[in-house]
Amino acid sequence: MATENNLPCVAVIHLRAAAIYAVIGMGFGIYMGIKQDFSLVPAHAHLNVLGWLSIAIYGLVLAKFPEVAKSRLAQIQGIVAHLGLWVFVPGIVVAILTDHGIEQLVMIGSLLVLLGAMLFIPLIWQATARR
């Protein structure tokens, strides 16, 4: 399915989400700077690299290769990648701020992020296959 501008919906979702993640990540960094408390830098860095950079790259690749974006795998990959980010980054925050030993969120989130990246491999292979 494509949008009005002929971009695949999955690419549009990635690109729009990446822009939101970028603003949240930058705001997070500014907030830490104002407070002069940088204890949450690991969460800030992961949000920017995984949320802004990785998700934007997923979206750009799928925008460039709409035939790949139409696949069910592209939809699954997107769900897994975003879900992983939503669990991983807050998990880092919780692990840093509390002593409750909730590292399981970090582990689950990081595994989902990794799975999302692994699912992107066949999409890249499809996009770059000789035709």
DSSP file (Angstrom, degrees, kcal/mol; ACC not computed):
  #  RESIDUE AA STRUCTURE BP1 BP2  ACC     N-H-->O    O-->H-N    N-H-->O    O-->H-N    TCO  KAPPA ALPHA  PHI   PSI    X-CA   Y-CA   Z-CA
    1    1 A M              0   0    0      0, 0.0     8,-2.5     0, 0.0     9,-0.3   0.000 360.0 360.0 360.0 135.4    0.0    0.0    0.0
    2    2 A A  B     -A    8   0A   0      6,-0.3     2,-0.1     7,-0.1     5,-0.0  -0.772 360.0-126.5-115.2 159.7    1.3    3.4   -1.0
    3    3 A T    >   -     0   0    0      4,-2.5     3,-2.1    -2,-0.3    -1,-0.1  -0.286  44.8 -82.4 -91.9-177.7    0.5    6.9    0.3
    4    4 A E  T 3  S+     0   0    0      1,-0.3    -1,-0.0     2,-0.1    -2,-0.0   0.836 132.0  52.0 -55.6 -35.2   -0.6    9.9   -1.8
    5    5 A N  T 3  S-     0   0    0      2,-0.1    -1,-0.3     1,-0.0     0, 0.0   0.253 119.1-111.5 -88.6  13.3    3.1   10.7   -2.6
    6    6 A N  S <  S+     0   0    0     -3,-2.1    -2,-0.1     1,-0.3    -1,-0.0   0.574  73.8 136.6  67.4  12.4    3.6    7.1   -3.8
    7    7 A L        -     0   0    0      1,-0.1    -4,-2.5     2,-0.0    -1,-0.3  -0.704  65.3-102.6 -83.4 141.1    5.8    6.2   -0.8
    8    8 A P  B >>  -A    2   0A   0      0, 0.0     4,-2.2     0, 0.0     3,-0.6  -0.372  27.4-124.0 -60.3 140.5    5.2    2.8    0.7
    9    9 A C  H 3> S+     0   0    0     -8,-2.5     4,-2.7     1,-0.3     5,-0.2   0.876 110.8  55.5 -55.0 -41.2    3.2    3.2    4.0
   10   10 A V  H 3> S+     0   0    0     -9,-0.3     4,-2.1     1,-0.2    -1,-0.3   0.870 108.2  49.0 -63.2 -35.2    5.9    1.3    6.0
   11   11 A A  H <> S+     0   0    0     -3,-0.6     4,-2.7     2,-0.2    -1,-0.2   0.912 110.9  50.1 -68.1 -42.4    8.5    3.8    4.7
   12   12 A V  H  X S+     0   0    0     -4,-2.2     4,-2.8     2,-0.2     5,-0.3   0.915 109.8  50.6 -61.7 -43.5    6.4    6.7    5.7
   13   13 A I  H  X S+     0   0    0     -4,-2.7     4,-2.6     1,-0.2     5,-0.2   0.938 112.2  47.0 -60.8 -46.9    5.8    5.3    9.2
   14   14 A H  H  X S+     0   0    0     -4,-2.1     4,-2.7    -5,-0.2    -2,-0.2   0.940 114.5  46.4 -59.4 -47.9    9.5    4.8    9.7
   15   15 A L  H  X S+     0   0    0     -4,-2.7     4,-1.8     2,-0.2    -2,-0.2   0.906 114.7  45.7 -66.7 -42.3   10.4    8.3    8.4
   16   16 A R  H  X S+     0   0    0     -4,-2.8     4,-1.9    -5,-0.2    -1,-0.2   0.925 114.8  47.9 -66.1 -43.5    7.8   10.0   10.5
   17   17 A A  H  X S+     0   0    0     -4,-2.6     4,-3.1    -5,-0.3     5,-0.2   0.907 108.6  55.1 -63.1 -41.0    8.6    8.1   13.6
   18   18 A A  H  X S+     0   0    0     -4,-2.7     4,-2.4    -5,-0.2    -1,-0.2   0.899 106.7  50.9 -59.9 -40.6   12.3    8.7   13.1
   19   19 A A  H  X S+     0   0    0     -4,-1.8     4,-1.9     2,-0.2    -1,-0.2   0.902 112.3  46.6 -63.9 -40.0   11.7   12.5   13.0
   20   20 A I  H  X S+     0   0    0     -4,-1.9     4,-2.6     2,-0.2    -2,-0.2   0.926 111.7  50.7 -66.4 -44.5    9.7   12.2   16.2
   21   21 A Y  H  X S+     0   0    0     -4,-3.1     4,-2.9    30,-0.2    31,-0.2   0.882 108.4  54.1 -60.1 -38.0   12.4   10.1   17.9
   22   22 A A  H  X S+     0   0    0     -4,-2.4     4,-2.8    -5,-0.2     5,-0.2   0.935 110.1  45.2 -62.0 -46.7   15.0   12.7   16.8
   23   23 A V  H  X S+     0   0    0     -4,-1.9     4,-2.7     2,-0.2     5,-0.2   0.912 114.6  48.0 -65.6 -42.1   13.1   15.5   18.5
   24   24 A I  H  X S+     0   0    0     -4,-2.6     4,-2.6     2,-0.2    -2,-0.2   0.937 113.6  48.2 -62.6 -45.4   12.5   13.5   21.6
   25   25 A G  H  X S+     0   0    0     -4,-2.9     4,-2.2     2,-0.2    -2,-0.2   0.910 113.7  46.0 -62.3 -43.4   16.2   12.5   21.7
   26   26 A M  H  X S+     0   0    0     -4,-2.8     4,-2.5     2,-0.2    -1,-0.2   0.914 113.3  49.4 -65.9 -42.2   17.4   16.0   21.2
   27   27 A G  H  X S+     0   0    0     -4,-2.7     4,-2.7    -5,-0.2    -2,-0.2   0.895 109.3  52.9 -62.2 -39.2   15.0   17.3   23.8
   28   28 A F  H  X S+     0   0    0     -4,-2.6     4,-2.3     2,-0.2    -1,-0.2   0.915 110.3  48.0 -59.9 -45.5   16.2   14.6   26.2
   29   29 A G  H  X S+     0   0    0     -4,-2.2     4,-2.2     2,-0.2    -2,-0.2   0.899 111.8  48.7 -64.1 -42.0   19.8   15.8   25.6
   30   30 A I  H  X S+     0   0    0     -4,-2.5     4,-2.7     2,-0.2    -2,-0.2   0.917 109.8  52.7 -64.4 -43.2   18.9   19.4   26.2
   31   31 A Y  H  X S+     0   0    0     -4,-2.7     4,-2.5     1,-0.2    -2,-0.2   0.926 109.7  48.2 -57.9 -46.0   17.0   18.5   29.4
   32   32 A M  H  X>S+     0   0    0     -4,-2.3     5,-1.7     1,-0.2     4,-1.2   0.902 111.4  51.3 -62.1 -39.5   20.1   16.7   30.7
   33   33 A G  H  <5S+     0   0    0     -4,-2.2    -2,-0.2     2,-0.2    -1,-0.2   0.912 109.9  48.2 -63.4 -43.1   22.3   19.6   29.8
   34   34 A I  H  <5S+     0   0    0     -4,-2.7    -2,-0.2     1,-0.2    -1,-0.2   0.918 117.3  41.9 -62.5 -43.8   20.0   22.1   31.6
   35   35 A K  H  <5S-     0   0    0     -4,-2.5    -1,-0.2    -5,-0.2    -2,-0.2   0.637 101.3-136.0 -77.0 -14.1   19.9   19.9   34.7
   36   36 A Q  T  <5 +     0   0    0     -4,-1.2     2,-0.5    -5,-0.2    -3,-0.2   0.860  66.4 125.2  55.1  36.9   23.7   19.1   34.4
   37   37 A D      < +     0   0    0     -5,-1.7     3,-0.4    -6,-0.2    -1,-0.2  -0.944  31.1 171.3-127.4 107.3   22.8   15.5   35.1
   38   38 A F    >   +     0   0    0     -2,-0.5     3,-1.6     1,-0.2    -1,-0.1   0.056  41.4 115.3-106.1  23.7   24.1   13.2   32.4
   39   39 A S  T 3  S+     0   0    0      1,-0.3    -1,-0.2     2,-0.1    -7,-0.0   0.758  76.4  53.6 -66.3 -23.3   23.3    9.9   34.2
   40   40 A L  T >> S+     0   0    0     -3,-0.4     4,-2.2     1,-0.2     3,-0.6   0.200  70.4 115.5 -98.1  16.7   20.8    9.0   31.4
   41   41 A V  H <> S+     0   0    0     -3,-1.6     4,-3.1     1,-0.2     5,-0.3   0.862  71.3  59.2 -53.9 -38.8   23.2    9.5   28.5
   42   42 A P  H 3> S+     0   0    0      0, 0.0     4,-2.2     0, 0.0    -1,-0.2   0.916 108.9  43.8 -59.5 -39.8   23.1    5.8   27.6
   43   43 A A  H <> S+     0   0    0     -3,-0.6     4,-2.4     2,-0.2    -2,-0.2   0.918 114.5  50.0 -68.8 -42.6   19.3    6.0   27.0
   44   44 A H  H  X S+     0   0    0     -4,-2.2     4,-2.2     2,-0.2    -1,-0.2   0.921 112.4  47.3 -59.7 -46.4   19.7    9.3   25.2
   45   45 A A  H  X S+     0   0    0     -4,-3.1     4,-2.8     1,-0.2     5,-0.3   0.913 112.8  48.1 -65.2 -43.4   22.4    7.9   22.9
   46   46 A H  H  X>S+     0   0    0     -4,-2.2     4,-2.5    -5,-0.3     5,-0.8   0.879 110.1  52.6 -67.3 -36.3   20.4    4.7   22.2
   47   47 A L  I  X>S+     0   0    0     -4,-2.4     4,-1.4     3,-0.2     5,-1.1   0.928 114.0  43.2 -62.9 -43.5   17.3    6.7   21.4
   48   48 A N  I  X>S+     0   0    0     -4,-2.2     5,-2.2     3,-0.2     4,-0.6   0.927 120.6  39.3 -69.2 -44.3   19.2    8.8   18.9
   49   49 A V  I  <>S+     0   0    0     -4,-2.8     5,-2.5     3,-0.2    -2,-0.2   0.941 129.2  28.8 -74.2 -46.5   21.1    6.0   17.2
   50   50 A L  I  <>S+     0   0    0     -4,-2.5     5,-1.2    -5,-0.3    -3,-0.2   0.906 129.9  37.3 -81.2 -41.9   18.4    3.4   17.2
   51   51 A G  I  <<S+     0   0    0     -4,-1.4    -3,-0.2    -5,-0.8   -30,-0.2   0.941 130.3  23.8 -78.0 -48.6   15.3    5.7   17.0
   52   52 A W  I  X<S+     0   0    0     -5,-1.1     4,-1.5    -4,-0.6    -3,-0.2   0.965 132.1  31.3 -82.6 -59.2   16.5    8.5   14.7
   53   53 A L  I  ><S+     0   0    0     -5,-2.2     4,-2.3     2,-0.2    -3,-0.2   0.971 124.1  38.3 -70.5 -57.6   19.4    7.0   12.7
   54   54 A S  I  ><S+     0   0    0     -5,-2.5     4,-2.5     1,-0.2    -3,-0.2   0.929 118.9  47.0 -64.0 -46.2   18.4    3.3   12.3
   55   55 A I  H  ><S+     0   0    0     -5,-1.2     4,-2.3     1,-0.2    -1,-0.2   0.891 112.0  51.4 -65.4 -38.0   14.7    3.8   11.9
   56   56 A A  H  X S+     0   0    0     -4,-1.5     4,-2.7     2,-0.2    -1,-0.2   0.909 109.6  50.2 -63.6 -41.1   15.4    6.6    9.3
   57   57 A I  H  X S+     0   0    0     -4,-2.3     4,-2.6     2,-0.2     5,-0.3   0.922 108.7  52.0 -63.5 -43.0   17.7    4.3    7.4
   58   58 A Y  H  X S+     0   0    0     -4,-2.5     4,-2.3     1,-0.2    -2,-0.2   0.948 112.7  46.3 -55.7 -47.5   15.0    1.6    7.4
   59   59 A G  H  X S+     0   0    0     -4,-2.3     4,-2.0     1,-0.2    -2,-0.2   0.895 111.7  49.5 -64.0 -41.6   12.5    4.1    6.0
   60   60 A L  H  X S+     0   0    0     -4,-2.7     4,-2.0     2,-0.2    -1,-0.2   0.906 111.5  48.8 -66.0 -41.1   14.9    5.5    3.4
   61   61 A V  H  X S+     0   0    0     -4,-2.6     4,-1.8     1,-0.2    -2,-0.2   0.932 113.5  46.6 -63.4 -44.7   15.8    2.0    2.1
   62   62 A L  H  < S+     0   0    0     -4,-2.3     7,-0.4    -5,-0.3    -1,-0.2   0.814 110.5  53.0 -70.3 -28.7   12.1    1.0    1.9
   63   63 A A  H  < S+     0   0    0     -4,-2.0    -1,-0.2    -5,-0.2    -2,-0.2   0.879 111.0  47.2 -69.0 -37.4   11.2    4.3    0.2
   64   64 A K  H  < S+     0   0    0     -4,-2.0    -2,-0.2     1,-0.3    -1,-0.2   0.801 120.2  38.6 -72.4 -30.5   13.9    3.6   -2.4
   65   65 A F    >X  +     0   0    0     -4,-1.8     4,-1.7    -5,-0.2     3,-1.2  -0.657  66.1 169.1-123.3  73.9   12.8    0.0   -3.0
   66   66 A P  H 3> S+     0   0    0      0, 0.0     4,-1.2     0, 0.0    -1,-0.1   0.772  75.4  62.4 -61.0 -27.2    8.9    0.0   -2.8
   67   67 A E  H 34 S+     0   0    0      1,-0.2     4,-0.2     2,-0.2     3,-0.1   0.858 107.4  44.5 -66.7 -32.3    8.7   -3.5   -4.1
   68   68 A V  H X4 S+     0   0    0     -3,-1.2     3,-1.5     1,-0.2     6,-0.4   0.863 107.8  58.6 -74.9 -37.5   10.6   -4.7   -1.0
   69   69 A A  H 3< S+     0   0    0     -4,-1.7    -2,-0.2    -7,-0.4    -1,-0.2   0.741  95.4  65.3 -64.6 -23.3    8.5   -2.5    1.3
   70   70 A K  T 3< S+     0   0    0     -4,-1.2    -1,-0.3    -8,-0.1    -2,-0.2   0.644  82.1 104.7 -73.2 -14.3    5.3   -4.3    0.1
   71   71 A S  S <> S-     0   0    0     -3,-1.5     4,-1.2    -4,-0.2     3,-0.2  -0.284  78.2-127.5 -73.0 152.9    6.4   -7.5    1.7
   72   72 A R  H  > S+     0   0    0      1,-0.2     4,-2.5     2,-0.2     5,-0.2   0.852 110.8  62.3 -62.3 -35.2    4.9   -8.9    4.9
   73   73 A L  H  > S+     0   0    0      1,-0.2     4,-3.1     2,-0.2    -1,-0.2   0.886  98.6  54.7 -60.1 -39.5    8.5   -9.1    6.2
   74   74 A A  H  > S+     0   0    0     -6,-0.4     4,-1.9    -3,-0.2    -1,-0.2   0.888 109.9  47.1 -62.5 -38.5    8.9   -5.4    5.9
   75   75 A Q  H  X S+     0   0    0     -4,-1.2     4,-2.2     2,-0.2    -2,-0.2   0.927 114.1  46.2 -67.9 -44.9    5.8   -4.8    8.0
   76   76 A I  H  X S+     0   0    0     -4,-2.5     4,-2.7     1,-0.2     5,-0.2   0.924 111.2  53.0 -63.2 -44.6    6.9   -7.4   10.6
   77   77 A Q  H  X S+     0   0    0     -4,-3.1     4,-2.7     1,-0.2    -1,-0.2   0.911 109.4  49.4 -57.7 -44.0   10.5   -5.9   10.7
   78   78 A G  H  X S+     0   0    0     -4,-1.9     4,-2.5    -5,-0.2     5,-0.3   0.921 110.9  48.5 -62.9 -44.8    9.1   -2.5   11.3
   79   79 A I  H  X S+     0   0    0     -4,-2.2     4,-2.6     1,-0.2     5,-0.2   0.935 114.4  46.0 -60.9 -46.3    6.8   -3.6   14.2
   80   80 A V  H  X S+     0   0    0     -4,-2.7     4,-2.6     2,-0.2    36,-0.2   0.918 112.9  49.8 -64.4 -44.0    9.7   -5.5   15.8
   81   81 A A  H  X S+     0   0    0     -4,-2.7     4,-1.9    -5,-0.2    -2,-0.2   0.925 115.6  41.8 -63.2 -45.6   12.2   -2.6   15.4
   82   82 A H  H  X S+     0   0    0     -4,-2.5     4,-2.6     2,-0.2    -2,-0.2   0.926 114.7  50.4 -69.3 -44.0    9.8    0.0   16.9
   83   83 A L  H  X S+     0   0    0     -4,-2.6     4,-1.6    -5,-0.3     5,-0.2   0.919 109.5  52.3 -59.1 -43.3    8.6   -2.3   19.7
   84   84 A G  H  X S+     0   0    0     -4,-2.6     4,-3.2    -5,-0.2     3,-0.2   0.917 110.1  48.0 -58.1 -44.3   12.2   -3.1   20.6
   85   85 A L  H  X S+     0   0    0     -4,-1.9     4,-2.0     1,-0.2    -2,-0.2   0.918 109.2  53.4 -62.0 -44.2   13.0    0.6   20.8
   86   86 A W  H  < S+     0   0    0     -4,-2.6    -1,-0.2     1,-0.2    -2,-0.2   0.762 118.5  35.7 -65.5 -25.5   10.0    1.3   22.9
   87   87 A V  H  X S+     0   0    0     -4,-1.6     4,-1.6    -3,-0.2    22,-0.2   0.846 117.4  51.1 -90.8 -41.6   11.0   -1.4   25.4
   88   88 A F  H  X S+     0   0    0     -4,-3.2     4,-2.1    21,-0.3    -3,-0.2   0.943 109.0  45.3 -66.2 -53.0   14.8   -0.9   25.3
   89   89 A V  H  X S+     0   0    0     -4,-2.0     4,-2.0     1,-0.2     3,-0.2   0.947 116.9  43.3 -65.3 -49.7   15.2    2.8   25.9
   90   90 A P  H  > S+     0   0    0      0, 0.0     4,-2.9     0, 0.0    -1,-0.2   0.876 111.1  58.3 -61.2 -32.6   12.7    3.1   28.8
   91   91 A G  H  X S+     0   0    0     -4,-1.6     4,-2.6     2,-0.2    15,-0.3   0.894 104.6  49.9 -61.0 -39.3   14.3   -0.1   30.1
   92   92 A I  H  X S+     0   0    0     -4,-2.1     4,-2.2    -3,-0.2    -1,-0.2   0.929 111.3  49.2 -63.0 -45.0   17.6    1.7   30.2
   93   93 A V  H  X S+     0   0    0     -4,-2.0     4,-2.6     1,-0.2    -2,-0.2   0.939 113.1  46.2 -59.9 -48.1   16.1    4.6   32.1
   94   94 A V  H  X S+     0   0    0     -4,-2.9     4,-1.9     1,-0.2     6,-0.3   0.912 111.9  51.5 -62.3 -43.0   14.4    2.3   34.6
   95   95 A A  H  < S+     0   0    0     -4,-2.6    -1,-0.2    -5,-0.2    -2,-0.2   0.871 114.6  43.2 -63.0 -37.0   17.6    0.3   35.1
   96   96 A I  H  < S+     0   0    0     -4,-2.2    -2,-0.2    -5,-0.2    -1,-0.2   0.899 118.8  42.0 -75.0 -40.7   19.6    3.5   35.7
   97   97 A L  H  < S+     0   0    0     -4,-2.6     2,-0.3    -5,-0.2    -2,-0.2   0.655 113.6  48.4 -85.6 -16.2   17.1    5.2   38.0
   98   98 A T     <  -     0   0    0     -4,-1.9     3,-0.2    -5,-0.2     4,-0.1  -0.798  60.3-145.1-124.7 165.1   16.0    2.3   40.2
   99   99 A D  S    S+     0   0    0     -2,-0.3    -4,-0.1     1,-0.1    -3,-0.0   0.024  72.2 107.1-109.7  23.8   17.5   -0.5   42.2
  100  100 A H  S    S-     0   0    0     -6,-0.3    -1,-0.1     2,-0.0    -5,-0.1   0.503  85.3-123.0 -84.9  -2.8   14.7   -2.9   41.3
  101  101 A G        +     0   0    0     -3,-0.2     3,-0.4    -6,-0.2     2,-0.2   0.913  53.1 156.7  65.7  43.0   16.8   -5.0   39.0
  102  102 A I    >>  +     0   0    0      1,-0.2     3,-1.3    -8,-0.1     4,-0.6  -0.144  21.9 130.1 -93.4  39.8   14.4   -4.5   36.0
  103  103 A E  H 3>  +     0   0    0      1,-0.3     4,-2.6     2,-0.2    -1,-0.2   0.643  53.2  83.1 -66.4 -12.8   17.2   -5.2   33.5
  104  104 A Q  H 3> S+     0   0    0     -3,-0.4     4,-3.1     1,-0.2     5,-0.3   0.873  86.2  55.4 -59.6 -36.2   14.8   -7.7   31.9
  105  105 A L  H <> S+     0   0    0     -3,-1.3     4,-2.9     2,-0.2     5,-0.3   0.922 108.7  47.5 -60.8 -43.3   13.3   -4.7   30.0
  106  106 A V  H  X S+     0   0    0     -4,-0.6     4,-2.7   -15,-0.3     5,-0.2   0.924 114.0  47.2 -63.6 -44.0   16.7   -3.9   28.7
  107  107 A M  H  X S+     0   0    0     -4,-2.6     4,-2.1     2,-0.2    -2,-0.2   0.941 115.8  43.4 -64.6 -47.2   17.4   -7.5   27.7
  108  108 A I  H  X S+     0   0    0     -4,-3.1     4,-2.2     2,-0.2    -2,-0.2   0.942 116.7  47.6 -63.7 -47.4   14.0   -8.0   26.0
  109  109 A G  H  X S+     0   0    0     -4,-2.9     4,-2.5    -5,-0.3   -21,-0.3   0.906 111.7  49.2 -61.0 -43.0   14.2   -4.6   24.2
  110  110 A S  H  X S+     0   0    0     -4,-2.7     4,-2.5    -5,-0.3    -1,-0.2   0.881 110.6  50.6 -66.9 -36.2   17.7   -5.1   23.0
  111  111 A L  H  X S+     0   0    0     -4,-2.1     4,-2.6    -5,-0.2    -1,-0.2   0.875 110.7  49.4 -67.8 -36.2   16.9   -8.6   21.7
  112  112 A L  H  X S+     0   0    0     -4,-2.2     4,-2.6     2,-0.2   -28,-0.2   0.906 110.9  49.6 -67.2 -41.3   13.9   -7.1   19.8
  113  113 A V  H  X S+     0   0    0     -4,-2.5     4,-2.1   -29,-0.2    -2,-0.2   0.929 112.8  47.6 -61.4 -44.5   16.1   -4.3   18.4
  114  114 A L  H  X S+     0   0    0     -4,-2.5     4,-2.6     2,-0.2    -2,-0.2   0.917 111.0  50.6 -62.5 -43.6   18.6   -7.0   17.3
  115  115 A L  H  X S+     0   0    0     -4,-2.6     4,-2.7     1,-0.2    -1,-0.2   0.900 108.3  53.3 -61.8 -40.1   15.8   -9.1   15.8
  116  116 A G  H  X S+     0   0    0     -4,-2.6     4,-0.9   -36,-0.2    -1,-0.2   0.901 110.6  46.7 -60.6 -40.5   14.6   -6.1   13.9
  117  117 A A  H  X S+     0   0    0     -4,-2.1     4,-0.7     2,-0.2     3,-0.3   0.887 111.9  50.8 -67.9 -38.8   18.0   -5.5   12.5
  118  118 A M  H >< S+     0   0    0     -4,-2.6     3,-0.8     1,-0.2    -2,-0.2   0.888 107.6  52.8 -66.6 -38.2   18.4   -9.2   11.6
  119  119 A L  H 3X S+     0   0    0     -4,-2.7     4,-0.7     1,-0.2    -1,-0.2   0.736 102.1  61.5 -68.1 -21.0   15.0   -9.1    9.8
  120  120 A F  H 3X S+     0   0    0     -4,-0.9     4,-2.5    -3,-0.3    -1,-0.2   0.750  87.7  74.7 -75.3 -23.2   16.3   -6.1    7.8
  121  121 A I  H <X S+     0   0    0     -3,-0.8     4,-2.6    -4,-0.7     5,-0.2   0.944  96.8  43.9 -57.8 -52.5   19.1   -8.3    6.3
  122  122 A P  H  > S+     0   0    0      0, 0.0     4,-2.5     0, 0.0    -1,-0.2   0.847 111.8  55.5 -64.3 -28.7   16.8  -10.2    3.9
  123  123 A L  H  X S+     0   0    0     -4,-0.7     4,-2.4     2,-0.2    -2,-0.2   0.916 109.6  45.9 -65.8 -41.6   15.1   -6.9    3.0
  124  124 A I  H  X S+     0   0    0     -4,-2.5     4,-2.2     2,-0.2    -1,-0.2   0.906 111.4  52.7 -65.1 -41.6   18.5   -5.4    2.1
  125  125 A W  H  X S+     0   0    0     -4,-2.6     4,-0.6    -5,-0.2    -2,-0.2   0.924 111.2  46.6 -60.8 -43.3   19.4   -8.6    0.1
  126  126 A Q  H >< S+     0   0    0     -4,-2.5     3,-0.8     1,-0.2    -1,-0.2   0.919 113.0  49.7 -62.4 -43.3   16.1   -8.3   -1.8
  127  127 A A  H 3< S+     0   0    0     -4,-2.4    -1,-0.2     1,-0.2    -2,-0.2   0.831 117.7  38.9 -66.9 -31.9   16.7   -4.6   -2.5
  128  128 A T  H 3< S+     0   0    0     -4,-2.2    -1,-0.2    -5,-0.1    -2,-0.2   0.347  86.0 124.1-103.2   6.8   20.2   -5.1   -3.7
  129  129 A A  S << S-     0   0    0     -3,-0.8     2,-0.2    -4,-0.6    -3,-0.0  -0.372  70.5-104.2 -67.0 144.9   19.7   -8.4   -5.7
  130  130 A R              0   0    0      1,-0.1    -1,-0.1    -2,-0.1    -2,-0.1  -0.463 360.0 360.0 -66.9 139.0   20.8   -8.3   -9.3
  131  131 A R              0   0    0     -2,-0.2    -1,-0.1    -3,-0.1    -2,-0.1   0.386 360.0 360.0-116.0 360.0   17.8   -8.1  -11.6
